[in-house]
Amino acid sequence: DGDRISLGRTILKFALQSRLEGDCQQRVYELSTRDGLTSLHNRRYFDEHLQVELAFARRHGSLLGLLMLDLDHFKRLNDTYGHIAGDRTLMAVAGAIGAQVRGEDMVARYGGEEIVVLVRDVPREGVTALAERLRAAVEALRVGHEGKELTVTVSIGAMVIRPVRTTTGEEMIAAADRLLYEAKSQGRNRARVTDGGSP
């Protein structure tokens, strides 16, 4: 216990732990990388994961897709039915989105009612189909609250690129956000998808 092993510039430390200690450390890690309400990954984890996926796509010359989703008129829902209803709706949306993506895709709560999905090596047609599945899954939701069935829709901005050396995560997010704004301005409950060499 406590021995260190050097592998090049990496140093590993061997530690004996009880199952309880291991479970506790795993729980602390989960709390630092997951959103407390939706159990999706949090923004900090997403930002770090985006850099990893960009590096992977550059190295392999593969595609990287980013979908940015925003619940339509979510403030109105909160104002009308209260924040408990809003929380329930957000949790239901997170579950519906998580059920539509592959195991290797990453879903995170980006902030407020915004959710992002990162997909590896899927062409524009596949990302367009995914965006439509996500939109339809959210539209089909019925969230029970105080004897009522609440419904919500989502607008989506999505992009697919083959990143180059100079492509940054900030550029990808800004481009997806612009497409999301276009979806909102064109009437909401729709997706705008584009592709290109770099954003």
Buried (B, 14 or more C-beta within 10 A) or exposed (E): EEEEEEEEEEEEEEEEEEEEEEEEEEEEEEEEBBBEEBEBBBBEBBBEBBEEBBEBBBEEEBBBBBBBBBBBEBEEBBEEBEEEBBBBBBBBBBBBBBEBBEEEBBBBBBEEBBBBBBBBBBEBEBBBEBBBBBBBBBBEBEBEBEEEEBEBBBBBBBBBBBBEEEBBBEBBBEBBBBBBBBBBEEEBBBBBBBBEEBB
